[in-house]
Every structure is written in structure tokens, then in C-alpha cells.
Amino acid sequence: MKQKAVFYHAGCPVCVDAERQLAHALDPARYDVEVVHLGQARERLDEAERAGVRSVPALVLAGAPLHINFGAALQDLR
């Protein structure tokens, strides 16, 4: 069974680079990766916050957030 992974980002160059290097590098046979652009899907900001995301880009895998680099604070996207 595939694990769900959610990659949250805001579309900035740091985020796009992290998506290209990390989110797309996950084995598709093992992970079902969803990419969420929080600049375009602001209705999902609360979801990201509940998952423990504090800044983007971030990858939530197995229920734990991994903050990859600092592109923008989640609060700045509100």
C-alpha cells in the first residue's frame, strides 16, 4: 500500500526547486505524492497548519512535516 505524501509550497523559486528535487524524487511505487500550491489553494492553509507545517516548502510524510528550506512562513500566506 502506498503512503501519502503532501508537498506544500507557495510557488516561489525556493519552493519550485524543492518540488523538482524532492517531491518528484519520491518513488511513485511507494508514495502517492500530492503537491499543494498554497498561494492558489488558500483554503488548505488550515490543513497545512494542522499537519504541523510552519513554513514552505514542506513535505508531510507519515504524518510528520519536513521543513526543507525557508521560502515563506505559513502566516505570511494568509
Secondary structure, DSSP 4 states (H G I P E B T S, - for coil): -PEEEEEEE-SSHHHHHHHHHTGGGS-TTTEEEEEEETTT-GGGHHHHHHTT--EEEEEEETTEEEEEEEEEEGGGG-
